[in-house]
Amino acid sequence: IPFGYEVNPDNERLLEPISHELEALELAKKHVKQYSIRDVAQWLTKQTGRSISHMGLKKRLSIERKRKKTITIKKRLAQRLQETLQEIEKLEEDKVGAYSSKKSS
C-alpha cells in the first residue's frame, strides 16, 4: 500500500487517500531540496506515525517525477496532434472547389 493511502474497508481493490499523510508528503518534497533523504524520511515518519524508509521515499519521489514528466510529454504531443488536425482540416477546406483532378469536357 503506497504511503498516503489505505485500503478501502468496503472494497479491498480500492485505495483511500489519507489527507494528512499526503500533505506531509508534499511538504517532504520541499524538504528534500534542503535536507538528506534519510532525514526527511525520519521526519515524515515522526509527523505521520507511519513508517517510510529513505529508499521508499526516494522511490516514491522518483515515480512521481517520472509520471509528471510523462504527463508533460503526452500533453505536448496531444497539443501538436490537435494543431496538425486543424491544419489538415484547413487544407481540406481550401482544396474543395479549388480545382478538380477530373478534366471537364
N, C-alpha and C positions, 0 to 999 in steps of 0.2 A: 504494500500500500504506500503510495508516494507521500512524502512529508506534506502536510497541509490538507490531507484528505482522510476520510474514514469510510468504512463500508456502510452502505445504507442498510438499516436493520430490516427493512421490508423486502429488499431485493439485493442479494449478495453480489450481483453483477454490476451494481451501480456504486459509484463513489460520491460521497457528500463532501463538499468543501468545508474546512474548518477555518473560519474567517480570521481568528486571532493568530493562527499559525501562518496563514498566507500573508497577513500584514507583517508579521515578524520576518518572514522570508524576504519580502520586498525590502525591508529595512536592512536585512543582512546583505542583500546585493550591493547596497551602497557602502556598507562597512568593509566589504571585501576589497574595495579600492584603497582603503587605508590600513587595514589590518590583515594578518595572515589568515588563511582559510581555516586553520586549526582553531585560532582564537575566535573567529566568527562562528564556527560550528559549536564551540563550547558555550558561547554567549546565547546562541539560538536555542540550545538545549535548556539552558537555565531560564530563558524567557518563556518558553512554551511548555516546559515539563516533558517534552517528547524528545527522545534521543535521536541525534543525527550525527554521523561521523563526518570527519573532514572530507573523506573521499565521497561519501554520499552527497554532501553539499556540493562538492566540486562537480560531480556527475550531473546533479540536478541543474546547476547553473549552465553547464556545458550543453545539456539537452535543450534548455530554454533559448540559449544563444543560437543554436543550430535551427531551431524551429522559427525563431524570429527572422533569421537570415533567409530561410526557405520561403517564408511568407512574403518578405520583401521582394524576392526574385520573382515569385509567382504573380504578385500584383503588377510588377513591371511588365512581365510577359503578357498578362491579360490586357493591360493598357495598350501595349504595342499591337496585340491582336485586334482590339477594338478599333484602333486607328487604321489598321490595314483593311479591315472590313468596310469601314467608312469610305476609304479611298477606292476600294473595288466597286462599291455601290455608286459612287460618283462617276467613275469611269464607265460603268454600265449605263447610267442615265445619259451621259454625254454621247455615248455611242449610238443610242437609239435615235433614229432619224437623221443621223449624220450622213451615212451612205449605206448602201446595201451591197453585199458581195455579189448579188444576182444582177445580171445585165438586163436592163429594161429594153423592150423591143419597140 
